[in-house]
Amino acid sequence: MGRVTLESALGRRSVRTVLAAGLIPATLLLFGLGASRTPPLAAIEPAEQGPRQEERPLTRSYHGAAVVNGRIYVIGGAGEDNKPPGSVEVYDPATGTWAARANMPTARGLFGTSAVGGTIYAIGGTTRGRDKLAVVEAYDTATDTWTRRADMPTPRNALSAAVVDGKIYAIGGWGYDRPEGGWESIDPTATGQDFSTVEVYDPETDTWATRADMPTPRSHMTVSALGAKIYAIGGGARIVAGRSGEYRSLLEVYDTATNRWARAADPPTPRSVPSSSVIDGRIYVMGGAFHRGPTSSTEELMRTVRTLSVVEVYDPASGRWTRAADLATARGWFSTSVVNGKVYVVGGHSLAPDAGTLGVKITFPGIEVYTPTRSAP
């Protein structure tokens, strides 16, 4: 399959311009490269790559996505101007067409998204005026209407969400220790907190309950549910004492039946802001970002951030990781959704060519279709 390239070059721009552009460096990128305990890769698996669809949806990243009745609903996030829209678009893979739906009442990004039945739940996140939210809004795909539901007990953004037995588990996350600010104003005196919090929402009763904390506080990770277990993969930790924390090469597994966490085989690649999908009982972890660390300043950090095209597959039955074919385009801050065994990669952004600070980004308006093909044992 040829050489695998793990790095994408960066565009040049000053850090002052980066902050003014609202790229959320403190919430998304201030993580270092941590040591990992990784098993060897077992194999490289092929995958068929489909072209992007001709019809182009709104360009966005930091959004949420969910599948209902074979259609992919893409919600919120940030547009090309980096402002969080509340817009909702639905993509039909059968026809290759997009359609607009009712806007989400609270425009935001970095929220958790899960579907239960025909309803999609948007949980937490951040807006331009508040750094962490508790708000929960439910979208009924049948009626194209939104309703407010009970707030999440712990406000946070950059959390992850997964569904087991009709209940939504909101896991981890991040937030500043101040109520004001938003994406375009990062107060240098403010500090951030990574959450280990796990809270479960019951849509039938509109109530929340607290569950056992995740062992490692982190944010910007990806989670996938298989059976009664939730797999929390990757993510990052905040700046500590003027130095970057770390990107995580980490897999922790939560058993919803016993309310207990366990450590599993670490993924080979440390990364934050990836996305994951389940196909045939295996978890495909795609894309994301990392930097070579540790670093001693934000400026140094931004010169070393890279987006990834790497795809790695975890098999819970064997406890092993394998390497699959890369994404066609390196990207982070995107979504993946599975329909009929194909992964639909939506939005996100990558970094412009020529090494430099994270000032120029390439945001994707189209779809890439990734079709895994299993290798012979």
QUIWO-V653672 format. One line per field, one symbol per residue. ss: DSSP state (@ for helix, = for strand, . for the rest). psi: psi as a letter, one per 40 degrees, with the letter a starting at -180 (. if undefined). burial: # if it has 9 or more other C-alpha atoms within 8 Angstrom, else .. A space follows every 10 residues. Layout:
ss = ???
psi = ???
burial = ???
This chain:
ss = .......... ....@@@@@@ ....@@@@.. ..=....=.. ...==.==== .......... =..=====.. =====..=.. .......=== ==....==== =.......=. .=====..== ===..=.... ..=..===== ....=====. .....==..= ====..==== =..===.... .......... .===...=== ==....==== =.......=. .=====..== ===..=...= ..=...=... =====....= ===..=.... .=..=====. .=====..== =......@@@ @@@@===... =====....= ====...... .=..=====. .=====..== =......... ===...==== ==.....
psi = eaihheihii ihiidddddd efefddddeg iihiiighii hdihiiihhi iiidhhahhi ifaiiihhfe ihhhhaahad eehhieihih hhddefiiii ihihdhhiif iihihhbehh hhhaaiadeh dhieihihhh ddefiiihih ihdhhiifii iihhfeihhh haaiiifiei cadehhheei iihiiehhih hhddefiiii ihihdhhiif aiiihhbeih hhhaaiiihh feiibiihgh hhhhhddefi iihahiidhh iifaiiihhf eihhhiaaii ihaiieiddd ddeehiiieh hihhhddefi iihiiiidhh iifaiiihhf eihhhhaaia iiihiaigdh ihhheaihhh hihhii.
burial = .......### ###.#.#### ####..#.## ####.#.##. #..####.#. ..#.....## ########.. #########. .#.####### ###..#.#.. ##.#..#### ######.### ########## ########## #..#.#..## .#..###### ####..#### ######.... ######...# .######### ###..#.#.. ##.#..#### ######.### #########. ..######## ######..#. #...####.# #########. .######### #######..# ########## #####...## #####.#..# #########. .######### ##..###### #.######## ##.....
